[in-house]
Amino acid sequence: MTDDILQRLSPARMLILLAVIMVLLPLVPYIPLWLTLFCVLLLAWRLLHDLGRVPLPGRFVRLVLILIALGAIIFSYYTLFGRSAGSAFLALMLCMKLLEMHNQRDRMVVIFLASFMVVLGFLFSQSLFTGIYMIFEAIILTTALISINHRPASYVSYLTTYKNNLRLAGRMLLQAAPLCFLLFILFPRVPGPLWGLSEDVVSASTGLSEEMSPGRISQLSNNDAVAFRVKFKDVIPKPTELYWRGPVLWRFNGVRWDAPKSQLTLRLETEYEKFGPAVDYTLTLEPHQQRWLFALDLPANLPVKSRMTSELQILSLRVIDKVTRYEMRSHTNYRIEPNTPQHLQRYLTLPANIAPRSQQLIQTWLGHSADKSQLIKKALAYFRDQEFYYSRQPPLLFDDPVDEFLFQTRKGYCEHYASAFTVMMRQAGIPARVVTGYMGGEMNPLSDYMIVRQSDAHAWSEIWLAGQGWLRVDPTNMIPPERIESTVDLIRRQSQTNRNRQLIELTWLGRSFRQARYAWDAVNNRWNQWIIGFNEKRQLALLSSLGMPNISWRGMTLLLFTMMAGVLIVVSIYLFRSSERQPDRASKLYQQFQTKIARLGFSKQDQESALSFAARIKSSRDDLMREVNNITGLYNKLRYTAHPPQYLFEKLETAVKQFQPKRIR
C-alpha cells in the first residue's frame, strides 16, 4: 500500500500541482471568490485521484462543469476578454485540464499552459515582489518539466530526484539568463502598451476618487501603500509647501463634491506671477488606473502627453496603468489669476436650503467684518477656538452634513473641514472649490527621494479674492495638536526632523523594522526606475553611452540576434564539454566506494579493473557480494556508455551512500 501511494505521488505529479497552485495564487485577489473555491475543489479532486481515493470525472461531467463555470464567468464579467475576465477564463481551463491529465502529452499541455499564465501576474502588479515570485514559478515549472521526462528508478530515490531536478532547473535558468538580459536591453521598445484592456479604467486602485464625501479620505488613513516617489533636483521645499495637487472638485449637491467631466475645460495658458526660484523634481507615480498626474502647486510645465484643466489639474492622455515617471517644475510661491477668471459663477453655486445655521453665522460675521479677508480669518479662528477635533472615526452625518459638523459633532477628517469651509466661503460670496491630493511625504533616510503614501491623502480649499487670485487655505491646520486624536496623524503633520526623532526614540525592534522598510522601499524604487521604467528613452540613452548613438530599430534587432547567436554558441560549447565530463561523476562516486572498502583492508591496484577488484573482495567477503556487484555494475555502465541516463547516476549515488561495510571479528 505504501509503495503504491509513493508511486502515485511521483515528483512529476506533485510538482505539476505545486506549479499550478503557484500560478493561481497571484490571481486570487483579482478573480471572484466562487472561482477560487471552484479551482480549489478541482485541485483537491486531482490530488485525491492521485492518492487513489476517487476516480476522475467522465467527459460528460467535465463538459457540464465547464459550461457552468463559463456561464458564471460571463455573468460576472459580461465577457471572456480583457484582463480580469481573460485571467479567470485561463485559470478555469488550467484547473479543468488537470481532470483529464492521463498521459505525457496532457502533462506537457498543463505545464505549457501554466508557463504562459505566469505572465498574468504582471498584468495586475509589476512590483519587485511579483518579479521575484515569478522567478520561483519559473524554477518550479522547469523542475516539473524535467521530472515528467525523467522518472526515478524507485521511490527510495524520490528525494534525490527532487534535489537533482531542482538543481538542473536552476542551472538551465542561469544559462538562459544572458539571453534574457540581452532581450531586455536590446529588444526594441514599442511606444505605449502592446495591448489595451478597457476594463482597467474602472478598476481604480488609487485612494483618491473623482468625488469626495464625508469619510472618503479618512478611509485611507491606515493605508501605507506608496502613491508616488519624488526625487528633488536641488532644494527640498518646506513642509508647508508640499501640497501635491490632484482632482479639483467644485460641484456640491449637499453631501458629495465632484467635477463633471463634461465641463472640464482645458487651459492653454496659465496667468500667474511667480516669486522665488522654481522647484525641479522627478515624480515616479504608481499605477492607479486613472488619468491624474500629481504635481506641487503651481505646475510650471506639463509632462509629455498631458493636458491641464481650467482648475490646474494635470491629466494624462492615457490611463496610468503602469509605473509612470515624469519630470516636473513647480513654483511653490505664486499668485494666480488676480483678475476675474472665467466660469467664476460655478464656484459660488450651492444647493437650495443648504446649511441654514452656517448661513446665519456667516451673515453675522459679514455684518462685523470690514472686508472678506477678515471674514476668512474669523472662519479659520472658529475652527481653532471651538472644540473641533481631528478624528479618523468621526460620527455619522445625516440630513445636513455641513451644519451637523459645524454645530454638533465637530469631529472630522480633512474632507470634513475642507467641505465645510468651502461651503462657508460660498455663502459669504467668495468663490471657492475643494482640492484633493496629497500633503507632505517622508524622505527615505537610506536614499535621496521622498515617499508619498496613500495615508498622506488630503483635501484643502482654494478661494478667489480680487487682486490676489486663487489662494490655498487649509482649515485642517487650524486644529491644535492636543485636539488631534491619532498619534500617527500628529507625527505625520510634524517636520521631517521630528519624524526622525520619533524613529530614534523607538525600541531597537521598531528601529530595525523601520530601517528594513526603508531599505525595501529603496530597492523597490530602483526596480521601478531601472526595470519597470526602462522605456525607449532610457534604452536609447544606454546604447548611446555604449557608443551606439542614433541606432535604428533595424540596427538594434540585428545587434540583438548577433549577440544572442554568440551567447548560444558559448552555452553550446559549455554544454558539450560538460557532457564529455559526465563519466567523471561516476569516478568520484566509485572513489567514495573505494574509500569505504579500504577501511576493511581492500585497496584497488592501479592495474586492476573494477571487475577484478570486485572479484577479490568477494573471495574474502561473501556477505558483501550483492552490494559490491551492484556498485561495480552501475559504475561500468556509466563509464562505458556513450550517453548514460540520469537515473543511473542517482542509483549509483544511492548505492554508495547506503554501503556501510562492517569488519568481521
C-alpha positions in Angstrom: 0.0 0.0 0.0 2.8 2.4 0.9 4.7 1.6 -2.3 1.5 2.3 -4.3 0.9 5.6 -2.7 4.5 6.7 -3.2 4.4 5.6 -6.8 1.2 7.7 -7.3 2.8 10.7 -5.5 5.6 10.9 -8.0 7.7 14.0 -8.2 6.2 14.9 -11.6 2.6 14.9 -10.3 3.4 16.8 -7.1 5.4 19.4 -8.9 2.7 19.9 -11.5 0.1 20.5 -8.8 2.5 22.8 -6.9 3.2 24.8 -10.1 -0.5 25.2 -10.8 -1.1 26.4 -7.3 1.8 28.9 -7.5 0.4 30.2 -10.9 -3.1 30.7 -9.5 -2.1 32.4 -6.2 -1.3 35.8 -7.7 -4.7 35.8 -9.4 -6.8 35.1 -6.2 -7.3 38.8 -5.3 -8.5 39.6 -8.8 -10.9 36.8 -9.6 -14.3 36.1 -8.0 -14.3 34.1 -4.7 -16.5 31.4 -6.2 -13.9 30.8 -8.9 -11.2 30.5 -6.3 -13.2 27.9 -4.4 -14.0 26.1 -7.6 -10.3 25.9 -8.5 -9.6 24.6 -5.0 -12.2 21.9 -5.5 -10.7 20.8 -8.8 -7.2 20.7 -7.3 -8.4 18.6 -4.4 -10.2 16.3 -6.8 -7.0 15.7 -8.7 -5.0 15.1 -5.5 -7.5 12.6 -4.2 -7.3 10.8 -7.5 -3.5 10.7 -7.4 -3.9 9.1 -3.9 -6.2 6.5 -5.3 -9.3 7.8 -3.4 -11.6 8.9 -6.2 -11.9 8.5 -10.0 -11.6 11.3 -12.4 -14.9 12.6 -13.8 -16.1 11.4 -17.2 -16.3 13.5 -20.3 -20.0 14.5 -19.7 -19.3 15.6 -16.2 -16.3 17.7 -17.3 -18.4 19.3 -20.0 -21.2 20.2 -17.6 -18.6 21.7 -15.1 -17.0 23.8 -17.9 -20.4 25.1 -19.1 -21.5 26.1 -15.6 -18.2 27.8 -14.9 -18.1 29.6 -18.2 -21.6 30.9 -17.7 -20.7 32.1 -14.2 -17.6 34.0 -15.7 -19.8 35.6 -18.4 -22.4 36.5 -15.8 -19.6 38.1 -13.6 -17.7 40.0 -16.3 -20.2 40.1 -19.3 -17.3 39.0 -21.5 -14.5 36.4 -21.8 -12.0 39.1 -22.9 -9.9 41.6 -21.0 -7.5 41.4 -18.1 -9.7 40.0 -15.3 -12.2 38.0 -17.4 -9.4 36.5 -19.5 -7.4 35.6 -16.4 -10.4 34.0 -14.8 -11.1 32.0 -18.0 -7.5 30.7 -18.2 -7.5 29.8 -14.6 -10.6 27.7 -15.1 -9.2 26.0 -18.2 -5.9 25.2 -16.4 -7.7 23.5 -13.5 -10.2 21.7 -15.7 -7.2 20.3 -17.7 -6.0 18.6 -14.5 -9.1 16.4 -14.5 -8.2 14.9 -17.9 -4.5 14.6 -17.4 -3.7 11.0 -18.2 -0.6 10.7 -20.3 2.7 12.5 -21.1 1.0 14.8 -23.7 -1.6 16.0 -21.1 1.1 16.8 -18.6 3.1 18.8 -21.2 0.0 20.8 -22.0 -0.6 21.6 -18.4 2.9 22.8 -17.9 3.0 24.9 -21.1 -0.4 26.5 -20.2 0.9 27.2 -16.7 4.1 28.7 -18.1 2.0 31.0 -20.3 -0.1 32.1 -17.3 3.0 33.1 -15.3 3.0 36.4 -17.1 -0.6 37.2 -16.0 0.8 38.3 -12.6 2.5 41.2 -14.3 -0.8 42.4 -15.7 -2.0 43.1 -12.2 1.2 44.1 -10.4 4.7 45.0 -11.6 6.3 45.2 -8.2 9.6 43.7 -7.2 7.9 41.0 -5.1 5.9 39.9 -8.2 9.2 39.7 -10.2 10.8 37.5 -7.5 7.8 35.3 -7.2 7.7 34.8 -11.0 11.3 33.5 -10.9 10.3 30.9 -8.3 7.3 30.0 -10.5 9.7 29.5 -13.5 12.0 27.3 -11.4 9.1 25.0 -10.2 7.7 24.8 -13.7 11.1 23.9 -15.2 11.6 21.3 -12.5 8.2 19.8 -13.3 9.1 19.7 -17.0 12.3 17.8 -16.2 10.5 15.5 -13.8 7.9 14.3 -16.3 10.6 13.5 -18.8 12.7 11.6 -16.3 11.2 9.0 -13.9 13.3 7.8 -10.9 14.3 4.2 -10.6 12.4 3.8 -7.3 10.6 5.7 -4.7 13.7 5.5 -2.4 15.4 7.9 -4.7 12.5 10.4 -4.9 14.1 12.9 -2.5 17.3 12.7 -4.5 15.3 13.2 -7.7 13.7 16.3 -6.4 17.1 17.7 -5.4 18.8 16.9 -8.7 15.9 18.1 -10.9 15.7 21.3 -8.9 19.5 21.8 -9.3 19.2 21.1 -13.1 16.3 23.6 -13.4 18.3 26.3 -11.7 21.3 25.6 -13.9 19.2 25.8 -17.0 17.6 29.1 -16.0 21.0 30.5 -15.1 22.2 29.5 -18.6 19.2 31.3 -20.1 19.9 34.5 -18.0 22.3 36.0 -20.6 19.7 35.7 -23.3 17.0 37.3 -21.0 19.4 40.2 -20.3 20.1 40.7 -24.0 16.4 40.7 -24.8 15.6 43.1 -22.0 18.4 45.6 -23.1 18.1 45.3 -26.9 14.5 44.3 -27.7 13.0 47.4 -29.4 10.6 49.3 -27.2 7.2 50.0 -28.6 5.7 53.3 -27.5 2.6 52.7 -25.5 1.2 49.3 -24.3 1.2 46.3 -26.5 -2.5 45.7 -25.8 -5.4 47.6 -24.5 -7.6 46.4 -21.6 -10.7 48.6 -21.5 -11.9 47.3 -18.2 -8.8 48.6 -16.4 -10.2 52.1 -16.5 -12.9 51.2 -13.9 -10.7 49.1 -11.6 -9.0 52.0 -9.8 -6.5 51.2 -7.1 -5.7 54.8 -6.0 -7.1 56.0 -2.7 -8.5 59.2 -4.3 -11.6 59.4 -6.3 -13.4 61.7 -8.7 -15.8 62.7 -5.9 -15.5 63.4 -2.2 -18.0 62.9 0.6 -17.5 62.7 4.4 -15.4 59.7 5.4 -14.0 59.2 1.9 -10.4 60.2 2.5 -10.3 59.2 6.2 -10.6 55.6 4.9 -7.1 55.9 3.7 -5.6 56.9 7.0 -4.2 53.4 7.6 -3.2 52.7 4.0 0.6 52.8 3.8 0.7 51.8 0.2 3.0 54.1 -1.9 1.2 56.6 -4.1 4.4 58.0 -5.7 8.0 58.8 -5.1 9.8 62.1 -5.7 13.4 62.9 -6.2 14.2 66.6 -6.0 17.0 68.0 -8.1 18.2 70.7 -5.7 16.4 72.0 -2.7 13.5 70.2 -1.0 10.5 72.5 -0.4 9.3 73.4 3.1 6.7 71.1 4.7 4.1 73.9 4.3 4.7 73.8 0.6 4.3 70.1 0.0 0.8 70.1 -1.4 0.5 67.6 -4.3 -2.4 68.8 -6.4 -4.8 66.2 -7.8 -8.5 66.2 -8.6 -10.3 69.6 -8.1 -13.9 69.4 -7.1 -16.4 72.3 -7.4 -20.0 70.9 -7.7 -21.7 70.3 -4.4 -25.1 68.5 -4.0 -25.3 68.9 -0.2 -23.4 65.7 0.6 -20.9 65.0 -2.2 -18.4 67.1 -4.1 -17.4 66.2 -7.7 -16.4 67.8 -11.0 -18.5 66.9 -14.1 -16.2 65.6 -16.9 -18.4 67.3 -19.5 -17.4 70.7 -18.0 -13.7 70.1 -17.7 -12.2 72.8 -19.9 -8.6 72.7 -20.9 -6.2 75.5 -20.1 -3.9 76.6 -22.8 -2.1 79.3 -20.9 -1.7 80.0 -17.2 -1.9 83.6 -15.9 0.3 83.6 -12.8 3.1 85.5 -11.1 6.0 83.6 -9.7 8.0 84.5 -6.6 11.4 82.9 -5.9 13.1 80.0 -7.7 11.4 77.0 -9.2 11.5 73.5 -7.8 12.7 70.8 -10.1 11.9 67.2 -9.4 11.2 63.8 -10.9 8.0 62.0 -9.9 7.5 58.3 -10.2 3.8 57.5 -10.0 2.4 54.1 -9.1 -0.4 52.9 -11.4 -3.8 54.0 -10.2 -6.0 53.3 -13.3 -7.0 57.0 -13.6 -5.6 59.8 -15.7 -4.5 62.1 -12.9 -0.9 63.3 -12.7 0.2 64.9 -9.4 2.5 67.9 -9.0 3.3 70.6 -6.5 1.4 73.8 -6.7 1.9 75.6 -9.1 3.0 73.4 -12.1 5.2 75.4 -14.5 5.4 72.7 -17.2 3.4 69.7 -18.4 4.7 66.1 -18.8 4.6 64.6 -22.3 1.2 63.6 -23.5 -0.7 65.5 -20.8 -3.1 68.5 -20.5 -4.1 70.9 -17.8 -7.7 71.7 -16.9 -9.1 75.2 -16.0 -8.7 74.1 -12.4 -5.0 73.5 -12.9 -5.4 69.7 -12.7 -2.9 67.8 -14.9 -4.5 64.9 -16.8 -2.6 62.3 -18.8 -3.9 61.4 -22.3 -3.9 57.8 -21.2 -4.8 55.8 -18.1 -2.0 55.4 -15.7 -1.9 51.6 -15.7 1.8 51.2 -15.1 4.6 52.9 -13.2 4.9 56.4 -14.8 8.0 58.6 -14.4 7.9 62.3 -15.5 10.0 65.4 -14.9 8.3 68.4 -13.3 8.9 72.0 -12.4 6.8 73.9 -10.0 6.6 77.4 -8.3 5.6 77.0 -4.7 5.3 80.8 -4.2 2.9 82.2 -6.8 -0.1 84.3 -7.4 -2.5 83.0 -10.0 -5.4 84.8 -11.8 -5.6 88.0 -9.9 -8.0 89.2 -12.5 -11.5 87.8 -12.7 -11.3 84.3 -14.3 -13.9 82.6 -16.5 -16.5 80.3 -15.1 -16.3 82.1 -11.7 -20.1 81.7 -11.0 -19.8 77.9 -10.7 -17.6 78.3 -7.7 -20.4 80.2 -5.9 -23.2 77.7 -6.6 -24.9 75.9 -3.6 -28.0 73.8 -3.3 -31.1 75.5 -2.0 -31.7 75.5 1.7 -28.2 74.1 2.5 -26.7 74.7 5.9 -29.0 77.4 7.2 -27.2 77.7 10.6 -23.9 78.2 8.8 -25.5 80.8 6.6 -26.8 82.7 9.6 -23.3 82.6 11.2 -21.8 83.9 8.0 -24.2 86.8 7.8 -23.4 87.7 11.4 -19.7 87.8 10.5 -20.3 89.8 7.4 -22.0 92.5 9.5 -18.9 92.8 11.7 -16.2 92.4 9.0 -14.6 95.3 7.1 -13.7 93.1 4.2 -13.7 89.5 3.1 -10.1 88.9 4.4 -11.4 89.5 7.9 -14.3 87.1 7.4 -11.8 84.4 6.2 -9.8 84.9 9.4 -12.9 84.6 11.5 -13.9 81.4 9.8 -10.4 79.9 10.5 -10.4 81.1 14.0 -13.8 79.4 14.5 -12.1 76.0 13.8 -9.2 76.9 16.1 -11.2 78.3 19.1 -14.2 76.0 19.1 -14.0 72.4 20.3 -13.2 70.9 16.9 -11.2 67.6 16.8 -9.2 65.9 14.1 -10.5 62.4 14.2 -10.3 59.3 12.0 -13.6 57.9 13.2 -16.0 60.9 13.2 -19.7 60.5 14.0 -22.0 59.8 11.1 -23.6 62.8 9.4 -27.2 62.6 8.0 -29.6 65.3 6.9 -27.4 68.3 6.7 -23.7 67.3 6.9 -22.3 70.8 6.9 -24.4 72.2 9.8 -24.2 68.9 11.8 -20.4 69.0 11.5 -20.1 72.7 12.4 -22.5 72.8 15.3 -23.0 69.3 16.6 -20.4 66.6 16.1 -17.3 68.9 15.5 -15.2 65.8 14.8 -13.9 65.0 11.3 -11.0 64.4 9.0 -9.6 66.7 6.4 -12.5 66.3 4.0 -15.0 67.5 6.7 -13.0 70.7 7.3 -12.4 71.4 3.6 -16.0 70.8 2.7 -17.5 72.9 5.5 -15.0 75.8 4.9 -15.7 75.8 1.2 -19.4 76.0 1.7 -19.0 78.8 4.3 -16.9 80.8 1.8 -19.5 80.4 -0.9 -22.2 81.5 1.5 -20.1 84.7 2.0 -20.0 85.3 -1.7 -16.4 84.2 -2.0 -15.6 81.8 -5.0 -14.3 78.6 -3.5 -13.5 75.0 -4.5 -12.1 71.8 -2.9 -8.8 70.4 -4.0 -7.8 66.8 -3.2 -4.4 65.2 -3.5 -1.6 64.5 -1.0 0.2 66.6 1.6 3.7 66.1 2.8 5.8 63.0 2.5 8.8 61.4 4.2 12.3 61.2 3.0 13.9 57.8 2.8 16.9 58.1 5.1 18.7 55.3 3.2 18.3 57.1 -0.2 17.7 60.5 -1.7 14.0 60.5 -2.5 10.7 61.3 -0.8 7.9 58.7 -0.3 4.3 59.9 -0.5 1.8 57.3 0.7 -1.9 56.8 0.4 -2.2 57.7 4.0 -0.9 61.2 3.0 -4.1 61.8 1.0 -5.5 65.2 1.9 -8.2 67.7 1.0 -8.0 71.5 1.3 -9.8 74.6 -0.1 -9.0 77.3 -2.6 -10.7 80.7 -2.5 -10.6 83.5 -5.0 -10.1 87.2 -3.9 -10.0 90.1 -6.3 -6.4 91.3 -6.8 -5.0 88.3 -5.1 -6.3 85.4 -7.3 -6.7 81.9 -6.1 -5.3 81.3 -2.6 -4.8 77.9 -0.9 -6.5 77.6 2.5 -6.1 74.5 4.7 -8.6 74.7 7.6 -7.3 71.4 9.0 -4.1 73.2 10.0 -6.1 75.3 12.5 -6.7 72.3 14.7 -4.4 72.5 17.8 -2.1 69.4 18.3 -3.8 68.5 21.6 -7.1 68.0 19.6 -5.6 65.5 17.1 -6.8 62.1 18.3 -4.4 59.9 16.5 -0.7 59.9 17.3 0.1 58.8 13.8 -1.7 61.8 12.4 0.1 64.1 14.8 3.5 62.7 13.7 2.5 62.9 10.0 1.9 66.6 10.4 5.3 67.2 12.0 8.5 68.1 10.2 11.0 65.5 8.8 13.3 66.3 11.7 10.7 65.4 14.3 9.8 62.3 12.4 13.5 61.2 12.5 13.5 62.0 16.2 10.5 59.7 16.7 12.4 57.0 14.8 15.4 57.3 17.2 13.1 57.1 20.2 11.7 53.7 19.1 12.9 50.4 20.5 15.6 48.6 18.7 13.0 46.3 17.2 10.9 49.2 16.0 14.0 50.9 14.5 15.1 47.7 12.8 11.6 47.3 11.3 11.5 50.9 10.1 15.1 50.6 8.6 14.2 47.3 6.9 11.0 49.0 5.5 13.1 51.9 4.1 15.6 49.5 2.6 12.9 47.5 0.9 11.3 50.7 -0.5 14.7 51.8 -1.8 15.1 48.5 -3.6 11.6 48.9 -5.0 12.4 52.4 -6.2 15.5 51.1 -8.1 13.3 48.3 -9.6 10.8 50.9 -10.8 13.5 53.2 -12.2 15.7 50.7 -14.0 13.4 47.7 -14.8 9.8 48.9 -15.0 10.8 52.3 -16.1 13.3 51.1 -18.8 11.5 52.7 -21.7 12.5 53.7 -25.2 14.2 56.9 -24.0 16.3 55.1 -21.4 17.2 52.3 -23.9 18.5 54.7 -26.5 20.4 56.7 -23.8 22.1 53.4 -22.6 23.0 52.4 -26.1 24.3 55.9 -26.8 26.6 55.7 -23.8 27.9 52.4 -25.1 29.0 54.1 -28.4 25.9 53.4 -30.4 24.1 56.8 -30.8 21.1 57.1 -33.1 20.8 53.4 -33.6 17.6 52.4 -35.5 15.3 49.6 -34.6 16.7 47.6 -37.5 20.2 48.0 -36.2 19.0 47.2 -32.7 17.3 44.0 -34.0 20.5 42.9 -35.9 22.6 43.6 -32.9 20.2 41.6 -30.7 20.3 38.5 -33.0 24.1 38.7 -33.4 24.7 38.8 -29.7 22.1 36.1 -29.0 23.9 33.8 -31.5 27.2 34.5 -29.7 25.7 33.6 -26.4 24.1 30.4 -27.8 27.4 29.3 -29.2 29.2 29.8 -25.9 26.5 28.0 -24.0 26.5 25.1 -26.5 30.3 24.7 -26.1 29.9 24.7 -22.4 27.2 22.0 -22.5 29.2 19.9 -24.9 32.2 19.9 -22.7 30.0 19.3 -19.7 28.5 16.2 -21.3 32.0 14.9 -22.0 32.9 15.2 -18.4 29.8 13.3 -17.1 31.8 10.0 -16.5 34.0 11.9 -14.1 31.0 12.0 -11.8 30.8 8.2 -11.8 34.5 8.1 -11.0 34.0 10.3 -8.0 31.2 8.1 -6.7 33.3 5.0 -7.2 36.2 6.7 -5.4 33.9 7.1 -2.4 33.2 3.4 -2.6 36.9 2.6 -2.6 37.4 4.8 0.5 34.8 2.9 2.4 36.0 -0.5 1.4 39.6 0.4 2.2 38.7 0.5 5.9 38.4 -3.3 5.6 41.9 -3.6 4.1 40.9 -3.8 0.4 42.8 -1.4 -1.8 42.4 -1.3 -5.5 45.6 -1.6 -7.5 46.3 0.8 -10.4 46.4 -2.0 -12.9 43.3 -3.7 -11.5 40.0 -3.3 -13.2 36.8 -2.7 -11.3 35.5 -6.3 -12.0 38.8 -7.8 -10.8 38.7 -5.7 -7.7 35.2 -6.8 -7.0 36.1 -10.5 -7.5 39.0 -10.1 -5.0 36.6 -8.6 -2.4 34.0 -11.3 -2.9 36.6 -14.1 -2.5 37.2 -12.9 1.1 33.8 -11.4 2.0 30.8 -13.3 0.6 28.4 -11.1 2.7 29.4 -8.0 0.6 28.9 -9.8 -2.8 25.4 -8.3 -3.5 26.3 -4.7 -2.8 29.7 -4.8 -4.5 28.3 -6.4 -7.6 25.6 -3.7 -7.8 28.0 -0.8 -7.4 30.5 -2.3 -9.8 27.9 -3.0 -12.5 26.5 0.6 -12.2 30.0 2.1 -12.4 30.9 0.1 -15.5 27.6 1.1 -17.3 28.3 4.8 -16.6 31.9 4.6 -17.6 31.4 2.8 -20.9 28.0 4.1 -22.1 28.2 7.0 -24.5 25.2 8.9 -23.1 24.2 7.2 -19.8 20.7 8.1 -18.4 20.5 10.4 -15.4 18.8 7.8 -13.2 21.9 5.6 -13.3 23.9 8.3 -11.6 21.2 8.5 -8.9 21.2 4.8 -8.4 25.0 4.7 -8.0 24.9 7.6 -5.6 22.2 5.9 -3.5 24.1 2.6 -3.5 27.3 4.2 -2.4 25.6 6.1 0.4 23.9 3.0 1.7 27.1 0.9 1.5 28.3 0.7 5.1 30.6 -2.4 5.4 31.5 -3.8 8.8 34.5 -5.6 10.0 34.2 -9.3 10.8 35.6 -10.2 14.3 
